[in-house]
């Protein structure tokens, strides 16, 4: 599974709508992610430059991209930023591989 950190900012009209019609946005995001074969692991609202953050996983990049394209096309957000997350074991393997290459050059 590939893990992603997603950060987003809601449009002003969406934020106003949340005040007049509160809804469980985590559930909306979970349903969307699962429709594309993924899993929502965490959902948070934020104080700062982003209104929300989620950690999700997908079997492949195509499913992840299709999901985020679908969510972005709904035009409820001004921005959606995705970051591929690398598990710690894979990071260590990358360090060892890089060390083996760099070590060959002296």
N, C-alpha and C positions, 0 to 999 in steps of 0.2 A: 504494500500500500504506500502511496505517496501522501505526505502530510503537507497541509497548507495553512499559513496564517493569512487571514483575510481581514482587511480593515476597510471601513466604509464611512461615508458621510451622507446623512440623509438630506434631501432637499428640504428647504424651509416649509413648503406646503405640507410635506409628509409629517414633519415634527408637529405642526399645528393640528393635523388630523389625529395624531396620537393623543393629543390632549383632549379632543372632543370625542374620539372613538378609540379608547385604549384597546390594544390587542397584544397577544403573545407573539412578539416578533421572532423569538427563538424557535417557536413551533413552525412559523412560516419558513424560516431558513432551513430548519431540519427537513421539512417536507420537500422543499426544492432540492436540497442536496441528495436526499434518498431517491428522488425521481431519476437522478442521473447516476445512480449506483454508488454514491458516496455515503459517508457517515459523519454526522456532526458530533464532535467531541466536547467542545466548549463554546459558549456564547456569552459575551459580556457587553454591557453598555460602557462607554468611556467618557471621561472628562478630558478634554484636550482637543487636539486637531481632528480626531476621529470620533464618531458617535458610537461605533460598535466594532467589536473584534470577535472573530470566530476561529477555532481550530477545527479543521475537517480533514478527512482522508478520502482518497479516490483510488480505484484500481490502476488508473492510467491518466496521463495528461489530457487526452482527448475528452474524457468524461468530465474532468475538472473544468476545462476550458468551456465546454458546452454549457455546464451549469452556470458559471459566472457570466457568460455571454447572455444567457437567458435572464438572469437576475438583473444585469446591467440594462438590458433592453426594456425592462419594465419601467425605467426612468423614475424610480423612487429615490435614487441616490445621485449625488453630484460626483462621487468618486468611489471606485472600488479598487483596492490595491491588493494583489496576491503575492505572497512570498512562498516559494517552495522551501519546506523545512527538511533538514538533513538529520537523521537520527544519529545519536552520539557514536554508536558503533561504526556507522558508515563514515563519520567524520574521522575517527581514529584510523580506519582503513585508508582513507584518502591521505592522511598525514604520513602513514607508513609508506604508501606508494610514492608520494612526493619525495619523502626522505630517501627512498631507494634511487630515484632518478637524480636528485640534486647531489646525493652522496657520490654518484659515479663521476661527477664533474669536478670533484675535489673539494 
